[in-house]
Amino acid sequence: MPKQHMLVTGGSGYLGGWVVRLARANWRVSATFLTRPVDPDVNGERGVNWRWLDVRDAAAVDALMADVHPDVVVHTAASNPGEDADFAATNVDGTRHVARAARGIGARLIHISTDVIFDGEKGSYVEENLPQPITPYGRSKALAEEEVRASEAEAVIVRTSLIYGWRPRIDRHTSWVVEGLRAGNPPHLFTDELRCPMWVESLAAAVVELAGTTYTGVPSILQRRHSDGALHVAGAQSLSRYQFGVRLARFHGVDPGPIVPARSRESGLVRPLDCTLDCSRARALLRTPLPGVDEVLGQHTP
Ligand SMILES: NC(=O)c1ccc[n+]([C@@H]2O[C@H](COP(=O)([O-])OP(=O)(O)OC[C@H]3O[C@@H](n4cnc5c(N)ncnc54)[C@H](OP(=O)(O)O)[C@@H]3O)[C@@H](O)[C@H]2O)c1
Protein backbone atom coordinates (compact mmCIF):
# COMPACT_ATOMS: atom_id res chain seq x y z
CA MET A 1 0.00 0.00 0.00
CA PRO A 2 1.41 3.47 -0.81
CA LYS A 3 2.41 5.55 2.17
CA GLN A 4 0.03 8.26 3.31
CA HIS A 5 1.22 11.85 3.06
CA MET A 6 1.83 14.07 6.10
CA LEU A 7 2.39 17.83 5.94
CA VAL A 8 4.18 19.28 8.98
CA THR A 9 3.90 23.06 9.37
CA GLY A 10 6.89 24.40 11.29
CA GLY A 11 9.07 21.43 10.31
CA SER A 12 12.08 23.64 11.00
CA GLY A 13 10.99 24.04 14.64
CA TYR A 14 11.94 21.94 17.66
CA LEU A 15 8.85 19.74 17.84
CA GLY A 16 8.21 19.91 14.09
CA GLY A 17 11.72 18.61 13.39
CA TRP A 18 11.10 15.54 15.52
CA VAL A 19 7.70 14.90 13.96
CA VAL A 20 9.40 14.98 10.56
CA ARG A 21 12.20 12.64 11.69
CA LEU A 22 9.86 10.07 13.24
CA ALA A 23 7.16 10.20 10.56
CA ARG A 24 9.55 9.44 7.71
CA ALA A 25 9.56 5.69 8.43
CA ASN A 26 5.87 5.25 7.62
CA TRP A 27 4.74 8.42 5.87
CA ARG A 28 5.55 10.46 2.82
CA VAL A 29 6.49 13.76 4.45
CA SER A 30 6.27 17.36 3.34
CA ALA A 31 7.36 20.01 5.82
CA THR A 32 7.53 23.78 5.96
CA PHE A 33 9.96 26.42 7.20
CA LEU A 34 9.72 30.18 7.41
CA THR A 35 13.08 31.74 8.31
CA ARG A 36 15.28 28.67 8.88
CA PRO A 37 15.68 26.51 5.77
CA VAL A 38 16.56 22.96 6.77
CA ASP A 39 19.69 21.32 5.40
CA PRO A 40 18.52 17.77 4.65
CA ASP A 41 22.06 16.43 5.10
CA VAL A 42 22.51 17.69 8.64
CA ASN A 43 19.75 16.06 10.67
CA GLY A 44 18.75 13.27 8.33
CA GLU A 45 15.59 14.82 6.94
CA ARG A 46 16.52 13.55 3.47
CA GLY A 47 13.58 12.55 1.28
CA VAL A 48 11.38 15.23 2.84
CA ASN A 49 9.63 17.69 0.52
CA TRP A 50 10.70 20.98 2.15
CA ARG A 51 8.57 24.02 1.31
CA TRP A 52 8.62 27.64 2.39
CA LEU A 53 5.37 28.78 4.02
CA ASP A 54 4.10 31.77 5.93
CA VAL A 55 0.84 30.70 7.59
CA ARG A 56 -0.21 34.36 7.88
CA ASP A 57 -0.81 34.30 4.12
CA ALA A 58 -4.13 32.50 3.52
CA ALA A 59 -3.64 32.24 -0.24
CA ALA A 60 -0.18 30.71 0.23
CA VAL A 61 -1.58 28.16 2.68
CA ASP A 62 -4.37 27.23 0.26
CA ALA A 63 -1.92 26.95 -2.64
CA LEU A 64 0.48 24.72 -0.70
CA MET A 65 -2.32 22.52 0.57
CA ALA A 66 -3.72 22.10 -2.97
CA ASP A 67 -0.28 21.30 -4.34
CA VAL A 68 0.85 18.88 -1.62
CA HIS A 69 -2.61 17.45 -0.91
CA PRO A 70 -1.67 15.70 2.35
CA ASP A 71 -3.82 13.13 4.11
CA VAL A 72 -2.81 14.58 7.49
CA VAL A 73 -1.60 18.04 8.52
CA VAL A 74 0.40 18.38 11.74
CA HIS A 75 0.24 22.06 12.61
CA THR A 76 3.15 22.92 14.89
CA ALA A 77 4.00 26.36 13.45
CA ALA A 78 3.47 29.08 16.01
CA SER A 79 4.92 32.26 17.38
CA ASN A 80 6.37 32.26 20.92
CA PRO A 81 8.07 34.32 22.16
CA GLY A 82 6.52 37.22 20.31
CA GLU A 83 4.46 40.38 20.50
CA ASP A 84 0.66 40.51 20.57
CA ALA A 85 0.55 41.20 16.84
CA ASP A 86 2.67 38.10 16.09
CA PHE A 87 0.44 35.98 18.28
CA ALA A 88 -2.70 37.24 16.51
CA ALA A 89 -1.33 36.91 12.99
CA THR A 90 0.57 33.62 13.32
CA ASN A 91 -1.18 31.72 16.09
CA VAL A 92 -4.79 32.78 15.48
CA ASP A 93 -5.06 33.81 11.81
CA GLY A 94 -2.41 31.28 10.76
CA THR A 95 -4.25 28.44 12.48
CA ARG A 96 -7.52 29.54 10.85
CA HIS A 97 -5.84 29.42 7.43
CA VAL A 98 -4.31 26.00 8.05
CA ALA A 99 -7.49 24.50 9.56
CA ARG A 100 -9.77 25.78 6.81
CA ALA A 101 -7.38 24.63 4.10
CA ALA A 102 -7.12 21.18 5.72
CA ARG A 103 -10.92 21.00 5.87
CA GLY A 104 -11.07 22.09 2.22
CA ILE A 105 -9.06 19.13 0.99
CA GLY A 106 -10.46 16.67 3.54
CA ALA A 107 -7.17 16.29 5.44
CA ARG A 108 -7.04 15.24 9.06
CA LEU A 109 -5.54 17.92 11.33
CA ILE A 110 -3.36 17.50 14.42
CA HIS A 111 -3.11 20.92 16.01
CA ILE A 112 -0.54 21.58 18.75
CA SER A 113 -1.80 23.62 21.67
CA THR A 114 -0.57 24.36 25.16
CA ASP A 115 -1.28 24.04 28.88
CA VAL A 116 -1.27 27.84 29.27
CA ILE A 117 -4.74 28.11 27.76
CA PHE A 118 -5.65 27.47 31.42
CA ASP A 119 -5.41 30.12 34.16
CA GLY A 120 -3.31 27.90 36.44
CA GLU A 121 -5.58 28.30 39.46
CA LYS A 122 -6.70 24.66 39.63
CA GLY A 123 -4.10 22.28 38.19
CA SER A 124 -4.59 18.67 37.04
CA TYR A 125 -6.71 19.99 34.19
CA VAL A 126 -8.82 17.54 32.21
CA GLU A 127 -9.92 18.16 28.64
CA GLU A 128 -13.38 19.35 29.70
CA ASN A 129 -12.05 22.18 31.88
CA LEU A 130 -12.75 25.62 30.50
CA PRO A 131 -9.80 27.45 28.90
CA GLN A 132 -9.25 30.75 30.71
CA PRO A 133 -5.92 32.08 29.47
CA ILE A 134 -4.32 34.98 31.31
CA THR A 135 -1.33 35.73 29.04
CA PRO A 136 -1.29 37.09 25.47
CA TYR A 137 0.31 33.89 24.16
CA GLY A 138 -2.19 31.71 26.06
CA ARG A 139 -5.09 33.77 24.72
CA SER A 140 -3.84 33.40 21.16
CA LYS A 141 -3.51 29.62 21.51
CA ALA A 142 -7.01 29.37 23.03
CA LEU A 143 -8.37 31.37 20.09
CA ALA A 144 -6.42 29.10 17.75
CA GLU A 145 -8.25 26.12 19.26
CA GLU A 146 -11.53 27.89 18.52
CA GLU A 147 -10.42 28.36 14.91
CA VAL A 148 -9.75 24.63 14.63
CA ARG A 149 -13.24 23.81 15.95
CA ALA A 150 -14.91 26.43 13.75
CA SER A 151 -13.23 24.98 10.64
CA GLU A 152 -14.97 21.65 11.21
CA ALA A 153 -11.85 19.85 10.05
CA GLU A 154 -11.39 16.30 11.36
CA ALA A 155 -9.06 17.40 14.11
CA VAL A 156 -7.31 16.58 17.35
CA ILE A 157 -6.04 19.43 19.52
CA VAL A 158 -2.96 18.19 21.38
CA ARG A 159 -2.37 20.26 24.51
CA THR A 160 1.11 19.84 25.86
CA SER A 161 3.49 21.41 28.36
CA LEU A 162 7.12 22.61 28.42
CA ILE A 163 8.88 20.77 25.60
CA TYR A 164 12.47 19.71 26.29
CA GLY A 165 15.17 17.63 24.66
CA TRP A 166 18.85 17.63 23.73
CA ARG A 167 18.96 16.13 20.24
CA PRO A 168 19.83 17.34 17.64
CA ARG A 169 20.19 20.48 19.74
CA ILE A 170 19.18 21.52 23.24
CA ASP A 171 15.76 23.13 23.43
CA ARG A 172 15.58 26.90 23.90
CA HIS A 173 14.54 26.92 27.57
CA THR A 174 17.14 24.37 28.71
CA SER A 175 19.80 26.18 26.76
CA TRP A 176 18.90 29.42 28.57
CA VAL A 177 19.22 27.66 31.96
CA VAL A 178 22.46 25.82 31.18
CA GLU A 179 24.18 28.64 29.31
CA GLY A 180 23.19 31.09 32.04
CA LEU A 181 24.82 28.87 34.67
CA ARG A 182 27.93 28.34 32.57
CA ALA A 183 28.28 32.07 32.01
CA GLY A 184 27.96 32.83 35.75
CA ASN A 185 24.56 34.38 35.15
CA PRO A 186 22.26 31.93 37.00
CA PRO A 187 18.58 32.02 36.11
CA HIS A 188 15.83 32.85 38.59
CA LEU A 189 13.30 30.01 38.39
CA PHE A 190 9.83 29.94 39.92
CA THR A 191 9.09 27.42 42.65
CA ASP A 192 5.32 27.99 42.41
CA GLU A 193 4.76 27.46 38.66
CA LEU A 194 3.96 23.81 38.08
CA ARG A 195 4.09 22.08 34.72
CA CYS A 196 4.32 18.55 33.29
CA PRO A 197 7.39 18.89 31.04
CA MET A 198 7.25 16.71 27.95
CA TRP A 199 10.23 15.12 26.19
CA VAL A 200 10.13 16.24 22.58
CA GLU A 201 10.83 12.74 21.24
CA SER A 202 7.89 11.21 23.16
CA LEU A 203 5.61 14.05 22.13
CA ALA A 204 6.55 13.67 18.46
CA ALA A 205 5.98 9.90 18.68
CA ALA A 206 2.54 10.48 20.24
CA VAL A 207 1.68 12.99 17.52
CA VAL A 208 2.74 10.62 14.75
CA GLU A 209 0.75 7.82 16.38
CA LEU A 210 -2.32 10.07 16.60
CA ALA A 211 -1.90 11.03 12.95
CA GLY A 212 -2.39 7.40 12.02
CA THR A 213 -5.66 7.03 13.97
CA THR A 214 -9.12 8.45 13.37
CA TYR A 215 -9.36 9.75 16.94
CA THR A 216 -10.92 13.20 17.14
CA GLY A 217 -10.63 13.97 20.80
CA VAL A 218 -13.44 14.62 23.24
CA PRO A 219 -16.69 14.53 21.26
CA SER A 220 -19.73 16.69 21.82
CA ILE A 221 -23.11 15.19 21.15
CA LEU A 222 -25.31 18.21 20.67
CA GLN A 223 -23.28 21.35 20.21
CA ARG A 224 -19.74 22.61 19.87
CA ARG A 225 -17.94 22.96 23.17
CA HIS A 226 -14.62 24.33 24.32
CA SER A 227 -13.32 20.79 24.91
CA ASP A 228 -14.12 19.38 21.46
CA GLY A 229 -11.12 17.69 19.92
CA ALA A 230 -8.80 18.28 22.87
CA LEU A 231 -6.35 15.68 24.13
CA HIS A 232 -3.84 16.32 26.93
CA VAL A 233 -0.43 14.87 26.06
CA ALA A 234 2.26 15.79 28.59
CA GLY A 235 4.86 14.20 30.84
CA ALA A 236 3.90 12.05 33.82
CA GLN A 237 5.77 14.16 36.39
CA SER A 238 4.59 17.47 37.75
CA LEU A 239 7.51 19.78 38.60
CA SER A 240 8.02 23.43 39.42
CA ARG A 241 10.13 25.39 36.98
CA TYR A 242 12.82 25.47 39.67
CA GLN A 243 12.77 21.69 40.18
CA PHE A 244 12.83 21.20 36.42
CA GLY A 245 15.77 23.57 35.99
CA VAL A 246 17.78 21.81 38.72
CA ARG A 247 17.29 18.47 36.95
CA LEU A 248 18.19 19.89 33.55
CA ALA A 249 21.37 21.49 34.89
CA ARG A 250 22.51 18.22 36.52
CA PHE A 251 21.73 16.26 33.36
CA HIS A 252 23.90 18.62 31.33
CA GLY A 253 26.75 18.39 33.84
CA VAL A 254 26.34 21.84 35.34
CA ASP A 255 26.10 22.62 39.07
CA PRO A 256 22.49 23.74 39.71
CA GLY A 257 23.49 25.33 43.03
CA PRO A 258 23.52 28.92 41.81
CA ILE A 259 19.97 28.75 40.35
CA VAL A 260 17.93 31.33 42.25
CA PRO A 261 14.54 30.11 43.53
CA ALA A 262 11.86 32.75 43.05
CA ARG A 263 8.10 33.06 43.46
CA SER A 264 5.91 33.83 40.48
CA ARG A 265 3.10 34.99 42.76
CA GLU A 266 5.34 37.72 44.17
CA SER A 267 7.02 38.65 40.90
CA GLY A 268 4.42 41.19 39.80
CA LEU A 269 4.00 39.22 36.56
CA VAL A 270 0.69 37.81 35.36
CA ARG A 271 1.50 34.15 34.78
CA PRO A 272 -0.47 30.93 35.28
CA LEU A 273 0.76 28.99 38.29
CA ASP A 274 -0.38 25.36 38.23
CA CYS A 275 -0.95 24.25 34.64
CA THR A 276 -0.46 20.54 35.26
CA LEU A 277 -2.44 18.37 32.86
CA ASP A 278 -4.33 15.17 33.57
CA CYS A 279 -3.33 12.94 30.65
CA SER A 280 -5.39 9.87 31.58
CA ARG A 281 -7.29 9.94 28.31
CA ALA A 282 -4.10 9.98 26.20
CA ARG A 283 -2.55 7.22 28.31
CA ALA A 284 -5.55 5.00 27.68
CA LEU A 285 -5.58 5.81 23.97
CA LEU A 286 -1.92 5.76 22.93
CA ARG A 287 0.72 3.03 22.84
CA THR A 288 3.40 5.75 23.06
CA PRO A 289 4.50 6.20 26.70
CA LEU A 290 4.42 9.70 28.18
CA PRO A 291 7.30 9.49 30.67
CA GLY A 292 8.13 12.04 33.35
CA VAL A 293 11.36 14.03 33.53
CA ASP A 294 13.21 11.74 35.99
CA GLU A 295 12.43 8.68 33.91
CA VAL A 296 13.63 10.30 30.68
CA LEU A 297 16.79 11.89 32.08
CA GLY A 298 17.60 8.78 34.10
CA GLN A 299 17.66 6.65 30.95
CA HIS A 300 19.74 8.92 28.72
CA THR A 301 22.91 10.93 28.50
CA PRO A 302 23.10 14.25 26.66
N1 LIG B 1 8.08 24.92 23.35
C1 LIG B 1 7.25 24.65 24.34
O1 LIG B 1 7.65 24.48 25.51
C2 LIG B 1 5.77 24.47 24.02
C3 LIG B 1 4.89 24.16 25.07
C4 LIG B 1 3.54 23.93 24.78
C5 LIG B 1 3.07 24.05 23.46
N2 LIG B 1 3.96 24.38 22.47
C6 LIG B 1 3.45 24.47 21.09
O2 LIG B 1 4.15 23.47 20.36
C7 LIG B 1 4.36 23.90 19.01
C8 LIG B 1 5.82 23.74 18.64
O3 LIG B 1 6.61 24.51 19.52
P1 LIG B 1 8.20 24.58 19.34
O4 LIG B 1 8.77 25.08 20.62
O5 LIG B 1 8.68 23.31 18.73
O6 LIG B 1 8.29 25.76 18.26
P2 LIG B 1 9.61 26.45 17.65
O7 LIG B 1 10.80 25.59 17.83
O8 LIG B 1 9.64 27.86 18.15
O9 LIG B 1 9.26 26.46 16.10
C9 LIG B 1 8.24 27.26 15.58
C10 LIG B 1 8.04 26.87 14.13
O10 LIG B 1 7.01 27.70 13.57
C11 LIG B 1 7.51 28.27 12.37
N3 LIG B 1 6.82 29.54 12.18
C12 LIG B 1 6.81 30.62 13.00
N4 LIG B 1 6.04 31.58 12.47
C13 LIG B 1 5.56 31.10 11.30
C14 LIG B 1 4.71 31.63 10.28
N5 LIG B 1 4.21 32.86 10.35
N6 LIG B 1 4.44 30.85 9.21
C15 LIG B 1 4.95 29.60 9.11
N7 LIG B 1 5.76 29.05 10.03
C16 LIG B 1 6.05 29.80 11.11
C17 LIG B 1 9.01 28.40 12.56
O11 LIG B 1 9.65 28.49 11.29
P3 LIG B 1 11.19 29.05 11.16
O12 LIG B 1 11.93 28.57 12.36
O13 LIG B 1 11.68 28.44 9.87
O14 LIG B 1 11.08 30.53 11.10
C18 LIG B 1 9.30 27.08 13.27
O15 LIG B 1 9.38 26.04 12.33
C19 LIG B 1 3.80 25.31 18.94
O16 LIG B 1 2.51 25.27 18.40
C20 LIG B 1 3.76 25.78 20.39
O17 LIG B 1 2.74 26.74 20.58
C21 LIG B 1 5.28 24.60 22.73
The ligand as a MOL file (V3000), in Angstrom:
LIG
                    3D

  0  0  0     0  0            999 V3000
M  V30 BEGIN CTAB
M  V30 COUNTS 48 52 0 0 0
M  V30 BEGIN ATOM
M  V30 1 N 8.0840 24.9150 23.3530 0
M  V30 2 C 7.2480 24.6450 24.3350 0
M  V30 3 O 7.6470 24.4820 25.5050 0
M  V30 4 C 5.7680 24.4670 24.0220 0
M  V30 5 C 4.8920 24.1570 25.0670 0
M  V30 6 C 3.5450 23.9310 24.7820 0
M  V30 7 C 3.0720 24.0520 23.4600 0
M  V30 8 N 3.9590 24.3830 22.4730 0 CHG=1
M  V30 9 C 3.4540 24.4710 21.0890 0
M  V30 10 O 4.1510 23.4740 20.3630 0
M  V30 11 C 4.3560 23.9050 19.0100 0
M  V30 12 C 5.8190 23.7390 18.6420 0
M  V30 13 O 6.6090 24.5110 19.5230 0
M  V30 14 P 8.1980 24.5760 19.3380 0
M  V30 15 O 8.7720 25.0770 20.6230 0
M  V30 16 O 8.6830 23.3120 18.7320 0 CHG=-1
M  V30 17 O 8.2950 25.7560 18.2610 0
M  V30 18 P 9.6090 26.4510 17.6500 0
M  V30 19 O 10.8030 25.5940 17.8350 0
M  V30 20 O 9.6410 27.8620 18.1520 0
M  V30 21 O 9.2630 26.4600 16.1010 0
M  V30 22 C 8.2420 27.2620 15.5840 0
M  V30 23 C 8.0390 26.8730 14.1290 0
M  V30 24 O 7.0150 27.6980 13.5660 0
M  V30 25 C 7.5120 28.2740 12.3650 0
M  V30 26 N 6.8170 29.5440 12.1760 0
M  V30 27 C 6.8110 30.6220 13.0040 0
M  V30 28 N 6.0410 31.5840 12.4730 0
M  V30 29 C 5.5560 31.1020 11.2980 0
M  V30 30 C 4.7140 31.6270 10.2790 0
M  V30 31 N 4.2050 32.8640 10.3490 0
M  V30 32 N 4.4370 30.8480 9.2060 0
M  V30 33 C 4.9470 29.6000 9.1070 0
M  V30 34 N 5.7580 29.0500 10.0280 0
M  V30 35 C 6.0490 29.8030 11.1070 0
M  V30 36 C 9.0050 28.4000 12.5590 0
M  V30 37 O 9.6540 28.4910 11.2900 0
M  V30 38 P 11.1950 29.0530 11.1570 0
M  V30 39 O 11.9330 28.5740 12.3590 0
M  V30 40 O 11.6840 28.4350 9.8730 0
M  V30 41 O 11.0850 30.5350 11.0990 0
M  V30 42 C 9.3020 27.0790 13.2750 0
M  V30 43 O 9.3840 26.0380 12.3250 0
M  V30 44 C 3.8020 25.3120 18.9420 0
M  V30 45 O 2.5080 25.2690 18.4040 0
M  V30 46 C 3.7600 25.7800 20.3900 0
M  V30 47 O 2.7430 26.7370 20.5840 0
M  V30 48 C 5.2790 24.5960 22.7320 0
M  V30 END ATOM
M  V30 BEGIN BOND
M  V30 1 1 1 2
M  V30 2 2 2 3
M  V30 3 1 2 4
M  V30 4 1 4 5
M  V30 5 2 4 48
M  V30 6 2 5 6
M  V30 7 1 6 7
M  V30 8 2 7 8
M  V30 9 1 8 9
M  V30 10 1 8 48
M  V30 11 1 9 10
M  V30 12 1 9 46
M  V30 13 1 10 11
M  V30 14 1 11 12
M  V30 15 1 11 44
M  V30 16 1 12 13
M  V30 17 1 13 14
M  V30 18 2 14 15
M  V30 19 1 14 16
M  V30 20 1 14 17
M  V30 21 1 17 18
M  V30 22 2 18 19
M  V30 23 1 18 20
M  V30 24 1 18 21
M  V30 25 1 21 22
M  V30 26 1 22 23
M  V30 27 1 23 24
M  V30 28 1 23 42
M  V30 29 1 24 25
M  V30 30 1 25 26
M  V30 31 1 25 36
M  V30 32 1 26 27
M  V30 33 1 26 35
M  V30 34 2 27 28
M  V30 35 1 28 29
M  V30 36 1 29 30
M  V30 37 2 29 35
M  V30 38 1 30 31
M  V30 39 2 30 32
M  V30 40 1 32 33
M  V30 41 2 33 34
M  V30 42 1 34 35
M  V30 43 1 36 37
M  V30 44 1 36 42
M  V30 45 1 37 38
M  V30 46 2 38 39
M  V30 47 1 38 40
M  V30 48 1 38 41
M  V30 49 1 42 43
M  V30 50 1 44 45
M  V30 51 1 44 46
M  V30 52 1 46 47
M  V30 END BOND
M  V30 END CTAB
M  END
